[in-house]
Amino acid sequence: MILGLVSWLFGRSEPAGRVGKASGEDADADVDVDELAAQARSDQLTPAVLSNDHDRSAYPLTAYLEADEQPAYVFRGGDLLISDAEGSLARKHPSRELQVVISDQRLLFVMGGRRSDELWEIPHEDVEEIYLDDESTKQYIIAESERDDALMTFFADVTLNMNPEHVREALAFVEASSESESADRRADE
């Protein structure tokens, strides 16, 4: 949403970021979707997914990645619910085309829109707890993070992914990265 607003303010037809480099027609040498997909930990993260060939978001997923960021997993989803420390529902994004991208640096929640996308992110070092809730008929990635000195809980419906073990593998990757970054931060202090 913010990228869309910035683009609109500056008269661009696409958001600021790496879109020009990521789009199929204007592929730039520094964004190689084939290379990013080949280095991903998941075979579900394909060049077609990174390029948005399936039209789940307004822009390619590569538009939201930093220059040195490597995507590792992607999961399709439905709703994204975000609650605050008191447990009240802070945001609800129903019936949007959710994609959860897990990179080597952060979790990205991309809610596809017709004119623009909305993006939420949690850097790995800010993840307090992350797990898969698949006790009912739905599967939710639940991630707790402190944002602006307030605990936020993200509930991402990833029921469209048929393999819960694959989701658990991705969440273990986030936990390991989060623990490593926390240890590095403590060592620097």
N, C-alpha and C positions, 0 to 999 in steps of 0.2 A: 504494500500500500504506500509506504513512504517512498520507495523507489519510483512508483508510478506518479506520486505527487511531485517529486523532484523533477522527473522527466517532463511532466506537464508544465511546471514552472519555467523550465529552461527550454521549452518548445521542442523537446525531443520526442520522437515516436517510439522510443524504447527506453527502459530505465538506465540510470547511471550504473556503472559496474562493468561486467564482462560480457554483456549481451552481444555487442557488436562482434566480439571475438568468438562468441559461442554459437551464433546463428549459422545454420548450414550454408547459406549463400555467401556470407562474409567471413568464412572461417579464417581465423588468424593463426599464424604458426605457433603462438604461445598457448593456445587452447586446443589440444588434440583430444577430442572426445573418445577416440579409439584407445589412445594411451591411458586416459583416466579410467576407462572401463576395464582395460586389461590389468591395471594395477589395483582395482577394487577387490575387496575380500569376498564380495558376493557376485555370483554370476547373474543375478537379477538386475544389477546396475550395468545396463548396456549402453552403447552409444545412442540408441534410439531413446532411452529414458533420459539420458543427460541432455539430449538435443530437443526434448519435448515433442517427439514425433507423435506421441499419443494424445497431445493437446490437453493435458491435465492442468496446466498452468498457463498464464499469459506469456511467460518467457521461459527459455531453457533453464534447467537447473544450474547450469554452469554460470549463469548470470549472478547467482547468489554466492558463489564460491570465491574465496580469496585467492590471490595469485599462487600462493604456496600451499593451498589446501588440497588434500586428496580425499575424495569421497570414498567410503568403504562399503556402505549399505544404503539401500533405499527401500522403503515400504509404502505401499499405497494404503490410503485410509479414507475414512469418512469424517466424522466429527472430531473437533478438537475442543475440549473443555479445559478451562484454566480457573483454578480456585485460589483464593488467598489464604493467609494463615488462620483466619477465623472459619474457614471452610465454606465461605459463601462463594457463589459462582461469580467470578470476576469477568469472564468472557466466555461466550459460547459461539462456536463457528459451525452451525449445522449445515448439512448437505453441500458442503464445498468439497472440492477435489484435493484432499489432504495428501501430501507426500512428506514422509519423515526421512530426512537425509542424515545419515550418521557419517561424519567425516573423521579425519584424524585429529580434528581440533574441537568440534562442537556438534550438537544436535541442531538441525534446522527443521522447523515445521513450516512448510510452504503450503498455504491455502490458496488454491487456484481460484481466480476470479475471471470474469469475462473481460474486464478492462484492465485489471491490475491484480496483482497477487498481494497477499498479506504474509509477512514473514516474522516468525518468532525464533529466537535462538537461545541455546544454553551452552556456553563454553564447558568443556569437560571438567575443568577445575571447579566450576560452580555447581556441579551435580552433587547433591547431598545423598540422594537415593534414587535408584532406577530399577524397575522390574517389570515383568509382564504379568498382567492379571488376565488369566484365561479360565477362571473358575466358572463363568457363565457361558452363554452362547456367543458372547463377543470377546474379542481380545483387545486389551488396552495396554499400551506402553504407558507406564506411570513414572514420571520424572519429577522429583522435587528439587527445587533450586532456590537459592536466596537471590532475590532481585531487588535492588534499591532498599536493602535492609528489611525486606519482608519475604517470608516464605511463600513461594508460589508452587502450585502443583499442576502439572500438565497431564491431561488424560487424552491420549491420542488413540482413537479407534483404528486399529490395524487388522480388523477382522478379515479383510480381503486377502490377507496373506495366509495361505493354507498351511504353512509349516511353522508352528510355534517354536520348534527347536532352532530354526534359523534366526528368529527374532531374539531368542535367549542368547544365542551366540553373539549377536550384534550388541546386546546390552552388556554382556560380559566384557566385550571389547571396550565399551565406554567406561565401565567400572575400573578396568585395568589402567586405562589411560588417565582417568581421574585420580586414582591412587598414585600413579607415577608422577603426575604433575603436582599433586599435593606434597609428595615427598621431596621433589625438586625445590618447591617453594620453601619448605621448612629448612632445607639444607642451605638455601641462600640467606635465610634470616639469621 
